[in-house]
Amino acid sequence: MLPARKKLSAAAAASATVLLLLVVAAEMVSIGEATCGHLSGDYHGPCVDDQSCRVICKHESSDNIDGACADTTPHCYCYTNC
């Protein structure tokens, strides 16, 4: 019975290691800064090009870190750190 106990112990150790890695990975994701979006004040017309939206957002305010066209409406949204 001793070899079976070693296999069980190794399996338990491996499971505990995987669980620990999952918890650490989840914590790393939640530590990142949240971003808040707002409608661009300078972008005019329907937004169809993320790059154009991004450039206008970054010129609009130094607080803006990104810009992108919305998926549901043709508007340009700028993003800042919350």
PDB file of N, CA, C and O in Angstrom:
ATOM      1  N   MET A   1       0.801  -1.198   0.000  1.00  0.00           N
ATOM      2  CA  MET A   1       0.000   0.000   0.000  1.00  0.00           C
ATOM      3  C   MET A   1       0.842   1.259   0.000  1.00  0.00           C
ATOM      4  O   MET A   1       0.318   2.336  -0.286  1.00  0.00           O
ATOM      5  N   LEU A   2       2.079   1.170   0.298  1.00  0.00           N
ATOM      6  CA  LEU A   2       2.930   2.340   0.356  1.00  0.00           C
ATOM      7  C   LEU A   2       3.083   3.014  -0.998  1.00  0.00           C
ATOM      8  O   LEU A   2       3.006   4.242  -1.045  1.00  0.00           O
ATOM      9  N   PRO A   3       3.298   2.289  -2.128  1.00  0.00           N
ATOM     10  CA  PRO A   3       3.391   2.965  -3.424  1.00  0.00           C
ATOM     11  C   PRO A   3       2.098   3.697  -3.795  1.00  0.00           C
ATOM     12  O   PRO A   3       2.156   4.772  -4.392  1.00  0.00           O
ATOM     13  N   ALA A   4       0.948   3.143  -3.458  1.00  0.00           N
ATOM     14  CA  ALA A   4      -0.324   3.797  -3.765  1.00  0.00           C
ATOM     15  C   ALA A   4      -0.451   5.101  -2.985  1.00  0.00           C
ATOM     16  O   ALA A   4      -0.970   6.092  -3.498  1.00  0.00           O
ATOM     17  N   ARG A   5       0.021   5.094  -1.752  1.00  0.00           N
ATOM     18  CA  ARG A   5      -0.040   6.302  -0.924  1.00  0.00           C
ATOM     19  C   ARG A   5       0.870   7.379  -1.503  1.00  0.00           C
ATOM     20  O   ARG A   5       0.523   8.559  -1.456  1.00  0.00           O
ATOM     21  N   LYS A   6       2.031   7.001  -2.049  1.00  0.00           N
ATOM     22  CA  LYS A   6       2.945   7.967  -2.662  1.00  0.00           C
ATOM     23  C   LYS A   6       2.313   8.586  -3.900  1.00  0.00           C
ATOM     24  O   LYS A   6       2.452   9.786  -4.139  1.00  0.00           O
ATOM     25  N   LYS A   7       1.614   7.763  -4.695  1.00  0.00           N
ATOM     26  CA  LYS A   7       0.946   8.285  -5.890  1.00  0.00           C
ATOM     27  C   LYS A   7      -0.147   9.276  -5.505  1.00  0.00           C
ATOM     28  O   LYS A   7      -0.302  10.318  -6.141  1.00  0.00           O
ATOM     29  N   LEU A   8      -0.902   8.944  -4.458  1.00  0.00           N
ATOM     30  CA  LEU A   8      -1.960   9.826  -3.994  1.00  0.00           C
ATOM     31  C   LEU A   8      -1.375  11.134  -3.476  1.00  0.00           C
ATOM     32  O   LEU A   8      -1.914  12.209  -3.735  1.00  0.00           O
ATOM     33  N   SER A   9      -0.283  11.037  -2.751  1.00  0.00           N
ATOM     34  CA  SER A   9       0.366  12.224  -2.211  1.00  0.00           C
ATOM     35  C   SER A   9       0.915  13.105  -3.333  1.00  0.00           C
ATOM     36  O   SER A   9       0.814  14.329  -3.258  1.00  0.00           O
ATOM     37  N   ALA A  10       1.489  12.504  -4.359  1.00  0.00           N
ATOM     38  CA  ALA A  10       2.012  13.262  -5.499  1.00  0.00           C
ATOM     39  C   ALA A  10       0.873  13.937  -6.259  1.00  0.00           C
ATOM     40  O   ALA A  10       1.008  15.078  -6.701  1.00  0.00           O
ATOM     41  N   ALA A  11      -0.235  13.240  -6.408  1.00  0.00           N
ATOM     42  CA  ALA A  11      -1.389  13.818  -7.097  1.00  0.00           C
ATOM     43  C   ALA A  11      -1.963  14.985  -6.294  1.00  0.00           C
ATOM     44  O   ALA A  11      -2.361  15.997  -6.871  1.00  0.00           O
ATOM     45  N   ALA A  12      -2.009  14.852  -4.988  1.00  0.00           N
ATOM     46  CA  ALA A  12      -2.510  15.936  -4.140  1.00  0.00           C
ATOM     47  C   ALA A  12      -1.586  17.146  -4.215  1.00  0.00           C
ATOM     48  O   ALA A  12      -2.057  18.283  -4.267  1.00  0.00           O
ATOM     49  N   ALA A  13      -0.287  16.914  -4.221  1.00  0.00           N
ATOM     50  CA  ALA A  13       0.673  18.014  -4.317  1.00  0.00           C
ATOM     51  C   ALA A  13       0.547  18.719  -5.665  1.00  0.00           C
ATOM     52  O   ALA A  13       0.606  19.947  -5.733  1.00  0.00           O
ATOM     53  N   ALA A  14       0.376  17.951  -6.727  1.00  0.00           N
ATOM     54  CA  ALA A  14       0.227  18.541  -8.057  1.00  0.00           C
ATOM     55  C   ALA A  14      -1.065  19.357  -8.135  1.00  0.00           C
ATOM     56  O   ALA A  14      -1.076  20.447  -8.707  1.00  0.00           O
ATOM     57  N   SER A  15      -2.137  18.841  -7.572  1.00  0.00           N
ATOM     58  CA  SER A  15      -3.409  19.565  -7.572  1.00  0.00           C
ATOM     59  C   SER A  15      -3.304  20.859  -6.773  1.00  0.00           C
ATOM     60  O   SER A  15      -3.829  21.892  -7.187  1.00  0.00           O
ATOM     61  N   ALA A  16      -2.634  20.805  -5.641  1.00  0.00           N
ATOM     62  CA  ALA A  16      -2.463  22.003  -4.820  1.00  0.00           C
ATOM     63  C   ALA A  16      -1.634  23.050  -5.552  1.00  0.00           C
ATOM     64  O   ALA A  16      -1.918  24.244  -5.454  1.00  0.00           O
ATOM     65  N   THR A  17      -0.616  22.618  -6.281  1.00  0.00           N
ATOM     66  CA  THR A  17       0.226  23.544  -7.036  1.00  0.00           C
ATOM     67  C   THR A  17      -0.571  24.222  -8.145  1.00  0.00           C
ATOM     68  O   THR A  17      -0.463  25.434  -8.334  1.00  0.00           O
ATOM     69  N   VAL A  18      -1.363  23.458  -8.871  1.00  0.00           N
ATOM     70  CA  VAL A  18      -2.186  24.021  -9.943  1.00  0.00           C
ATOM     71  C   VAL A  18      -3.195  25.008  -9.365  1.00  0.00           C
ATOM     72  O   VAL A  18      -3.402  26.081  -9.933  1.00  0.00           O
ATOM     73  N   LEU A  19      -3.816  24.667  -8.262  1.00  0.00           N
ATOM     74  CA  LEU A  19      -4.781  25.558  -7.620  1.00  0.00           C
ATOM     75  C   LEU A  19      -4.109  26.857  -7.184  1.00  0.00           C
ATOM     76  O   LEU A  19      -4.672  27.936  -7.369  1.00  0.00           O
ATOM     77  N   LEU A  20      -2.930  26.765  -6.615  1.00  0.00           N
ATOM     78  CA  LEU A  20      -2.194  27.954  -6.197  1.00  0.00           C
ATOM     79  C   LEU A  20      -1.863  28.844  -7.391  1.00  0.00           C
ATOM     80  O   LEU A  20      -1.995  30.065  -7.305  1.00  0.00           O
ATOM     81  N   LEU A  21      -1.439  28.254  -8.494  1.00  0.00           N
ATOM     82  CA  LEU A  21      -1.130  29.031  -9.697  1.00  0.00           C
ATOM     83  C   LEU A  21      -2.370  29.734 -10.242  1.00  0.00           C
ATOM     84  O   LEU A  21      -2.280  30.875 -10.697  1.00  0.00           O
ATOM     85  N   LEU A  22      -3.511  29.080 -10.204  1.00  0.00           N
ATOM     86  CA  LEU A  22      -4.753  29.701 -10.666  1.00  0.00           C
ATOM     87  C   LEU A  22      -5.140  30.890  -9.793  1.00  0.00           C
ATOM     88  O   LEU A  22      -5.575  31.920 -10.308  1.00  0.00           O
ATOM     89  N   VAL A  23      -4.985  30.757  -8.491  1.00  0.00           N
ATOM     90  CA  VAL A  23      -5.314  31.856  -7.581  1.00  0.00           C
ATOM     91  C   VAL A  23      -4.385  33.037  -7.822  1.00  0.00           C
ATOM     92  O   VAL A  23      -4.837  34.181  -7.867  1.00  0.00           O
ATOM     93  N   VAL A  24      -3.099  32.774  -7.976  1.00  0.00           N
ATOM     94  CA  VAL A  24      -2.130  33.848  -8.220  1.00  0.00           C
ATOM     95  C   VAL A  24      -2.428  34.539  -9.548  1.00  0.00           C
ATOM     96  O   VAL A  24      -2.373  35.766  -9.628  1.00  0.00           O
ATOM     97  N   ALA A  25      -2.740  33.773 -10.582  1.00  0.00           N
ATOM     98  CA  ALA A  25      -3.043  34.358 -11.892  1.00  0.00           C
ATOM     99  C   ALA A  25      -4.299  35.226 -11.817  1.00  0.00           C
ATOM    100  O   ALA A  25      -4.337  36.297 -12.423  1.00  0.00           O
ATOM    101  N   ALA A  26      -5.308  34.797 -11.100  1.00  0.00           N
ATOM    102  CA  ALA A  26      -6.536  35.579 -10.960  1.00  0.00           C
ATOM    103  C   ALA A  26      -6.260  36.885 -10.227  1.00  0.00           C
ATOM    104  O   ALA A  26      -6.816  37.922 -10.588  1.00  0.00           O
ATOM    105  N   GLU A  27      -5.424  36.851  -9.222  1.00  0.00           N
ATOM    106  CA  GLU A  27      -5.074  38.068  -8.488  1.00  0.00           C
ATOM    107  C   GLU A  27      -4.303  39.036  -9.368  1.00  0.00           C
ATOM    108  O   GLU A  27      -4.506  40.247  -9.277  1.00  0.00           O
ATOM    109  N   MET A  28      -3.424  38.525 -10.215  1.00  0.00           N
ATOM    110  CA  MET A  28      -2.641  39.391 -11.089  1.00  0.00           C
ATOM    111  C   MET A  28      -3.548  40.124 -12.065  1.00  0.00           C
ATOM    112  O   MET A  28      -3.287  41.284 -12.383  1.00  0.00           O
ATOM    113  N   VAL A  29      -4.592  39.490 -12.543  1.00  0.00           N
ATOM    114  CA  VAL A  29      -5.523  40.121 -13.470  1.00  0.00           C
ATOM    115  C   VAL A  29      -6.289  41.233 -12.767  1.00  0.00           C
ATOM    116  O   VAL A  29      -6.508  42.291 -13.357  1.00  0.00           O
ATOM    117  N   SER A  30      -6.698  41.020 -11.535  1.00  0.00           N
ATOM    118  CA  SER A  30      -7.511  42.010 -10.843  1.00  0.00           C
ATOM    119  C   SER A  30      -6.700  43.195 -10.334  1.00  0.00           C
ATOM    120  O   SER A  30      -7.282  44.221  -9.983  1.00  0.00           O
ATOM    121  N   ILE A  31      -5.377  43.086 -10.283  1.00  0.00           N
ATOM    122  CA  ILE A  31      -4.537  44.177  -9.799  1.00  0.00           C
ATOM    123  C   ILE A  31      -4.398  45.276 -10.845  1.00  0.00           C
ATOM    124  O   ILE A  31      -4.177  46.433 -10.485  1.00  0.00           O
ATOM    125  N   GLY A  32      -4.521  44.949 -12.125  1.00  0.00           N
ATOM    126  CA  GLY A  32      -4.350  45.929 -13.190  1.00  0.00           C
ATOM    127  C   GLY A  32      -5.303  47.108 -13.049  1.00  0.00           C
ATOM    128  O   GLY A  32      -6.389  46.979 -12.484  1.00  0.00           O
ATOM    129  N   GLU A  33      -4.886  48.258 -13.568  1.00  0.00           N
ATOM    130  CA  GLU A  33      -5.709  49.461 -13.466  1.00  0.00           C
ATOM    131  C   GLU A  33      -6.961  49.324 -14.323  1.00  0.00           C
ATOM    132  O   GLU A  33      -6.923  48.798 -15.435  1.00  0.00           O
ATOM    133  N   ALA A  34      -8.062  49.809 -13.780  1.00  0.00           N
ATOM    134  CA  ALA A  34      -9.316  49.803 -14.521  1.00  0.00           C
ATOM    135  C   ALA A  34      -9.336  51.000 -15.469  1.00  0.00           C
ATOM    136  O   ALA A  34      -8.738  52.037 -15.182  1.00  0.00           O
ATOM    137  N   THR A  35     -10.020  50.851 -16.589  1.00  0.00           N
ATOM    138  CA  THR A  35     -10.155  51.962 -17.527  1.00  0.00           C
ATOM    139  C   THR A  35     -11.612  52.394 -17.586  1.00  0.00           C
ATOM    140  O   THR A  35     -12.530  51.581 -17.483  1.00  0.00           O
ATOM    141  N   CYS A  36     -11.795  53.690 -17.754  1.00  0.00           N
ATOM    142  CA  CYS A  36     -13.134  54.269 -17.875  1.00  0.00           C
ATOM    143  C   CYS A  36     -13.262  54.903 -19.256  1.00  0.00           C
ATOM    144  O   CYS A  36     -12.345  55.579 -19.722  1.00  0.00           O
ATOM    145  N   GLY A  37     -14.390  54.685 -19.901  1.00  0.00           N
ATOM    146  CA  GLY A  37     -14.614  55.231 -21.231  1.00  0.00           C
ATOM    147  C   GLY A  37     -15.585  56.395 -21.216  1.00  0.00           C
ATOM    148  O   GLY A  37     -16.501  56.449 -20.395  1.00  0.00           O
ATOM    149  N   HIS A  38     -15.373  57.326 -22.134  1.00  0.00           N
ATOM    150  CA  HIS A  38     -16.291  58.451 -22.306  1.00  0.00           C
ATOM    151  C   HIS A  38     -16.321  58.832 -23.783  1.00  0.00           C
ATOM    152  O   HIS A  38     -15.353  58.622 -24.514  1.00  0.00           O
ATOM    153  N   LEU A  39     -17.427  59.384 -24.199  1.00  0.00           N
ATOM    154  CA  LEU A  39     -17.615  59.783 -25.589  1.00  0.00           C
ATOM    155  C   LEU A  39     -16.642  60.908 -25.940  1.00  0.00           C
ATOM    156  O   LEU A  39     -16.502  61.869 -25.183  1.00  0.00           O
ATOM    157  N   SER A  40     -15.980  60.793 -27.069  1.00  0.00           N
ATOM    158  CA  SER A  40     -15.042  61.828 -27.508  1.00  0.00           C
ATOM    159  C   SER A  40     -15.799  63.106 -27.825  1.00  0.00           C
ATOM    160  O   SER A  40     -16.874  63.074 -28.424  1.00  0.00           O
ATOM    161  N   GLY A  41     -15.227  64.230 -27.416  1.00  0.00           N
ATOM    162  CA  GLY A  41     -15.833  65.517 -27.714  1.00  0.00           C
ATOM    163  C   GLY A  41     -15.372  66.090 -29.039  1.00  0.00           C
ATOM    164  O   GLY A  41     -16.034  66.966 -29.595  1.00  0.00           O
ATOM    165  N   ASP A  42     -14.245  65.610 -29.558  1.00  0.00           N
ATOM    166  CA  ASP A  42     -13.666  66.163 -30.785  1.00  0.00           C
ATOM    167  C   ASP A  42     -13.906  65.317 -32.031  1.00  0.00           C
ATOM    168  O   ASP A  42     -13.765  65.818 -33.147  1.00  0.00           O
ATOM    169  N   TYR A  43     -14.266  64.048 -31.866  1.00  0.00           N
ATOM    170  CA  TYR A  43     -14.463  63.168 -33.023  1.00  0.00           C
ATOM    171  C   TYR A  43     -15.832  63.456 -33.624  1.00  0.00           C
ATOM    172  O   TYR A  43     -16.842  63.446 -32.920  1.00  0.00           O
ATOM    173  N   HIS A  44     -15.858  63.711 -34.920  1.00  0.00           N
ATOM    174  CA  HIS A  44     -17.122  64.018 -35.603  1.00  0.00           C
ATOM    175  C   HIS A  44     -17.412  62.962 -36.664  1.00  0.00           C
ATOM    176  O   HIS A  44     -16.502  62.475 -37.334  1.00  0.00           O
ATOM    177  N   GLY A  45     -18.672  62.618 -36.807  1.00  0.00           N
ATOM    178  CA  GLY A  45     -19.088  61.639 -37.797  1.00  0.00           C
ATOM    179  C   GLY A  45     -19.060  60.233 -37.238  1.00  0.00           C
ATOM    180  O   GLY A  45     -18.647  60.013 -36.099  1.00  0.00           O
ATOM    181  N   PRO A  46     -19.512  59.266 -38.060  1.00  0.00           N
ATOM    182  CA  PRO A  46     -19.516  57.878 -37.598  1.00  0.00           C
ATOM    183  C   PRO A  46     -18.088  57.349 -37.442  1.00  0.00           C
ATOM    184  O   PRO A  46     -17.219  57.612 -38.273  1.00  0.00           O
ATOM    185  N   CYS A  47     -17.872  56.619 -36.387  1.00  0.00           N
ATOM    186  CA  CYS A  47     -16.542  56.063 -36.107  1.00  0.00           C
ATOM    187  C   CYS A  47     -16.422  54.690 -36.769  1.00  0.00           C
ATOM    188  O   CYS A  47     -17.135  53.751 -36.412  1.00  0.00           O
ATOM    189  N   VAL A  48     -15.522  54.590 -37.725  1.00  0.00           N
ATOM    190  CA  VAL A  48     -15.308  53.322 -38.419  1.00  0.00           C
ATOM    191  C   VAL A  48     -13.847  52.885 -38.365  1.00  0.00           C
ATOM    192  O   VAL A  48     -13.518  51.774 -38.780  1.00  0.00           O
ATOM    193  N   ASP A  49     -12.968  53.751 -37.856  1.00  0.00           N
ATOM    194  CA  ASP A  49     -11.534  53.450 -37.829  1.00  0.00           C
ATOM    195  C   ASP A  49     -10.986  53.683 -36.421  1.00  0.00           C
ATOM    196  O   ASP A  49     -10.896  54.822 -35.964  1.00  0.00           O
ATOM    197  N   ASP A  50     -10.621  52.598 -35.739  1.00  0.00           N
ATOM    198  CA  ASP A  50     -10.102  52.703 -34.376  1.00  0.00           C
ATOM    199  C   ASP A  50      -8.863  53.583 -34.295  1.00  0.00           C
ATOM    200  O   ASP A  50      -8.697  54.328 -33.329  1.00  0.00           O
ATOM    201  N   GLN A  51      -7.995  53.509 -35.291  1.00  0.00           N
ATOM    202  CA  GLN A  51      -6.751  54.288 -35.261  1.00  0.00           C
ATOM    203  C   GLN A  51      -7.046  55.791 -35.280  1.00  0.00           C
ATOM    204  O   GLN A  51      -6.419  56.546 -34.537  1.00  0.00           O
ATOM    205  N   SER A  52      -7.972  56.230 -36.104  1.00  0.00           N
ATOM    206  CA  SER A  52      -8.348  57.649 -36.141  1.00  0.00           C
ATOM    207  C   SER A  52      -8.932  58.083 -34.804  1.00  0.00           C
ATOM    208  O   SER A  52      -8.604  59.156 -34.297  1.00  0.00           O
ATOM    209  N   CYS A  53      -9.780  57.265 -34.243  1.00  0.00           N
ATOM    210  CA  CYS A  53     -10.380  57.551 -32.943  1.00  0.00           C
ATOM    211  C   CYS A  53      -9.290  57.653 -31.876  1.00  0.00           C
ATOM    212  O   CYS A  53      -9.307  58.571 -31.055  1.00  0.00           O
ATOM    213  N   ARG A  54      -8.356  56.724 -31.888  1.00  0.00           N
ATOM    214  CA  ARG A  54      -7.260  56.706 -30.911  1.00  0.00           C
ATOM    215  C   ARG A  54      -6.430  57.985 -30.983  1.00  0.00           C
ATOM    216  O   ARG A  54      -6.099  58.573 -29.953  1.00  0.00           O
ATOM    217  N   VAL A  55      -6.094  58.416 -32.203  1.00  0.00           N
ATOM    218  CA  VAL A  55      -5.275  59.622 -32.389  1.00  0.00           C
ATOM    219  C   VAL A  55      -6.012  60.848 -31.866  1.00  0.00           C
ATOM    220  O   VAL A  55      -5.428  61.669 -31.159  1.00  0.00           O
ATOM    221  N   ILE A  56      -7.285  60.976 -32.208  1.00  0.00           N
ATOM    222  CA  ILE A  56      -8.061  62.131 -31.760  1.00  0.00           C
ATOM    223  C   ILE A  56      -8.199  62.130 -30.238  1.00  0.00           C
ATOM    224  O   ILE A  56      -8.083  63.181 -29.607  1.00  0.00           O
ATOM    225  N   CYS A  57      -8.442  60.976 -29.653  1.00  0.00           N
ATOM    226  CA  CYS A  57      -8.571  60.905 -28.194  1.00  0.00           C
ATOM    227  C   CYS A  57      -7.281  61.320 -27.499  1.00  0.00           C
ATOM    228  O   CYS A  57      -7.315  62.046 -26.506  1.00  0.00           O
ATOM    229  N   LYS A  58      -6.152  60.864 -28.013  1.00  0.00           N
ATOM    230  CA  LYS A  58      -4.876  61.205 -27.373  1.00  0.00           C
ATOM    231  C   LYS A  58      -4.558  62.690 -27.512  1.00  0.00           C
ATOM    232  O   LYS A  58      -3.921  63.266 -26.631  1.00  0.00           O
ATOM    233  N   HIS A  59      -4.993  63.321 -28.608  1.00  0.00           N
ATOM    234  CA  HIS A  59      -4.796  64.762 -28.782  1.00  0.00           C
ATOM    235  C   HIS A  59      -5.811  65.569 -27.972  1.00  0.00           C
ATOM    236  O   HIS A  59      -5.548  66.707 -27.583  1.00  0.00           O
ATOM    237  N   GLU A  60      -6.965  64.968 -27.726  1.00  0.00           N
ATOM    238  CA  GLU A  60      -8.039  65.643 -26.997  1.00  0.00           C
ATOM    239  C   GLU A  60      -7.645  65.915 -25.542  1.00  0.00           C
ATOM    240  O   GLU A  60      -7.960  66.975 -25.000  1.00  0.00           O
ATOM    241  N   SER A  61      -6.963  64.965 -24.916  1.00  0.00           N
ATOM    242  CA  SER A  61      -6.569  65.127 -23.512  1.00  0.00           C
ATOM    243  C   SER A  61      -5.367  64.243 -23.206  1.00  0.00           C
ATOM    244  O   SER A  61      -5.267  63.118 -23.696  1.00  0.00           O
ATOM    245  N   SER A  62      -4.463  64.763 -22.394  1.00  0.00           N
ATOM    246  CA  SER A  62      -3.299  63.961 -22.006  1.00  0.00           C
ATOM    247  C   SER A  62      -3.695  62.848 -21.039  1.00  0.00           C
ATOM    248  O   SER A  62      -2.915  61.923 -20.811  1.00  0.00           O
ATOM    249  N   ASP A  63      -4.899  62.927 -20.468  1.00  0.00           N
ATOM    250  CA  ASP A  63      -5.385  61.867 -19.583  1.00  0.00           C
ATOM    251  C   ASP A  63      -5.866  60.646 -20.363  1.00  0.00           C
ATOM    252  O   ASP A  63      -5.920  59.544 -19.817  1.00  0.00           O
ATOM    253  N   ASN A  64      -6.215  60.835 -21.635  1.00  0.00           N
ATOM    254  CA  ASN A  64      -6.699  59.722 -22.452  1.00  0.00           C
ATOM    255  C   ASN A  64      -5.538  58.804 -22.807  1.00  0.00           C
ATOM    256  O   ASN A  64      -4.498  59.249 -23.293  1.00  0.00           O
ATOM    257  N   ILE A  65      -5.738  57.507 -22.553  1.00  0.00           N
ATOM    258  CA  ILE A  65      -4.692  56.531 -22.855  1.00  0.00           C
ATOM    259  C   ILE A  65      -5.004  55.724 -24.104  1.00  0.00           C
ATOM    260  O   ILE A  65      -4.128  55.041 -24.635  1.00  0.00           O
ATOM    261  N   ASP A  66      -6.250  55.794 -24.584  1.00  0.00           N
ATOM    262  CA  ASP A  66      -6.629  55.016 -25.764  1.00  0.00           C
ATOM    263  C   ASP A  66      -7.947  55.550 -26.303  1.00  0.00           C
ATOM    264  O   ASP A  66      -8.608  56.377 -25.673  1.00  0.00           O
ATOM    265  N   GLY A  67      -8.308  55.068 -27.460  1.00  0.00           N
ATOM    266  CA  GLY A  67      -9.577  55.403 -28.077  1.00  0.00           C
ATOM    267  C   GLY A  67      -9.980  54.284 -29.010  1.00  0.00           C
ATOM    268  O   GLY A  67      -9.123  53.635 -29.611  1.00  0.00           O
ATOM    269  N   ALA A  68     -11.280  54.049 -29.139  1.00  0.00           N
ATOM    270  CA  ALA A  68     -11.757  52.984 -30.016  1.00  0.00           C
ATOM    271  C   ALA A  68     -13.211  53.235 -30.379  1.00  0.00           C
ATOM    272  O   ALA A  68     -13.966  53.853 -29.628  1.00  0.00           O
ATOM    273  N   CYS A  69     -13.581  52.737 -31.552  1.00  0.00           N
ATOM    274  CA  CYS A  69     -14.974  52.804 -31.985  1.00  0.00           C
ATOM    275  C   CYS A  69     -15.781  51.800 -31.160  1.00  0.00           C
ATOM    276  O   CYS A  69     -15.325  50.688 -30.897  1.00  0.00           O
ATOM    277  N   ALA A  70     -16.971  52.205 -30.763  1.00  0.00           N
ATOM    278  CA  ALA A  70     -17.839  51.317 -29.991  1.00  0.00           C
ATOM    279  C   ALA A  70     -18.340  50.191 -30.890  1.00  0.00           C
ATOM    280  O   ALA A  70     -18.499  50.367 -32.098  1.00  0.00           O
ATOM    281  N   ASP A  71     -18.584  49.037 -30.282  1.00  0.00           N
ATOM    282  CA  ASP A  71     -19.079  47.888 -31.041  1.00  0.00           C
ATOM    283  C   ASP A  71     -20.548  48.025 -31.408  1.00  0.00           C
ATOM    284  O   ASP A  71     -20.973  47.547 -32.460  1.00  0.00           O
ATOM    285  N   THR A  72     -21.322  48.671 -30.552  1.00  0.00           N
ATOM    286  CA  THR A  72     -22.770  48.716 -30.761  1.00  0.00           C
ATOM    287  C   THR A  72     -23.253  49.977 -31.460  1.00  0.00           C
ATOM    288  O   THR A  72     -24.294  49.958 -32.117  1.00  0.00           O
ATOM    289  N   THR A  73     -22.515  51.071 -31.329  1.00  0.00           N
ATOM    290  CA  THR A  73     -22.894  52.330 -31.976  1.00  0.00           C
ATOM    291  C   THR A  73     -21.674  52.893 -32.693  1.00  0.00           C
ATOM    292  O   THR A  73     -20.544  52.606 -32.296  1.00  0.00           O
ATOM    293  N   PRO A  74     -21.875  53.684 -33.734  1.00  0.00           N
ATOM    294  CA  PRO A  74     -20.716  54.206 -34.483  1.00  0.00           C
ATOM    295  C   PRO A  74     -20.107  55.455 -33.839  1.00  0.00           C
ATOM    296  O   PRO A  74     -19.929  56.475 -34.504  1.00  0.00           O
ATOM    297  N   HIS A  75     -19.788  55.371 -32.544  1.00  0.00           N
ATOM    298  CA  HIS A  75     -19.232  56.507 -31.821  1.00  0.00           C
ATOM    299  C   HIS A  75     -17.809  56.203 -31.368  1.00  0.00           C
ATOM    300  O   HIS A  75     -17.443  55.048 -31.147  1.00  0.00           O
ATOM    301  N   CYS A  76     -17.019  57.259 -31.236  1.00  0.00           N
ATOM    302  CA  CYS A  76     -15.644  57.153 -30.761  1.00  0.00           C
ATOM    303  C   CYS A  76     -15.627  57.354 -29.249  1.00  0.00           C
ATOM    304  O   CYS A  76     -16.115  58.366 -28.744  1.00  0.00           O
ATOM    305  N   TYR A  77     -15.068  56.394 -28.537  1.00  0.00           N
ATOM    306  CA  TYR A  77     -14.935  56.490 -27.088  1.00  0.00           C
ATOM    307  C   TYR A  77     -13.465  56.581 -26.710  1.00  0.00           C
ATOM    308  O   TYR A  77     -12.625  55.845 -27.225  1.00  0.00           O
ATOM    309  N   CYS A  78     -13.175  57.504 -25.798  1.00  0.00           N
ATOM    310  CA  CYS A  78     -11.826  57.670 -25.266  1.00  0.00           C
ATOM    311  C   CYS A  78     -11.756  56.963 -23.915  1.00  0.00           C
ATOM    312  O   CYS A  78     -12.753  56.868 -23.199  1.00  0.00           O
ATOM    313  N   TYR A  79     -10.567  56.469 -23.578  1.00  0.00           N
ATOM    314  CA  TYR A  79     -10.390  55.725 -22.336  1.00  0.00           C
ATOM    315  C   TYR A  79      -9.297  56.348 -21.485  1.00  0.00           C
ATOM    316  O   TYR A  79      -8.240  56.739 -21.980  1.00  0.00           O
ATOM    317  N   THR A  80      -9.583  56.431 -20.181  1.00  0.00           N
ATOM    318  CA  THR A  80      -8.636  56.943 -19.192  1.00  0.00           C
ATOM    319  C   THR A  80      -8.504  55.912 -18.079  1.00  0.00           C
ATOM    320  O   THR A  80      -9.340  55.017 -17.955  1.00  0.00           O
ATOM    321  N   ASN A  81      -7.456  56.035 -17.271  1.00  0.00           N
ATOM    322  CA  ASN A  81      -7.362  55.216 -16.065  1.00  0.00           C
ATOM    323  C   ASN A  81      -8.350  55.763 -15.048  1.00  0.00           C
ATOM    324  O   ASN A  81      -8.418  56.972 -14.829  1.00  0.00           O
ATOM    325  N   CYS A  82      -9.112  54.877 -14.432  1.00  0.00           N
ATOM    326  CA  CYS A  82     -10.116  55.305 -13.433  1.00  0.00           C
ATOM    327  C   CYS A  82      -9.451  55.695 -12.131  1.00  0.00           C
ATOM    328  O   CYS A  82     -10.132  56.079 -11.180  1.00  0.00           O
TER     329      CYS A  82
END
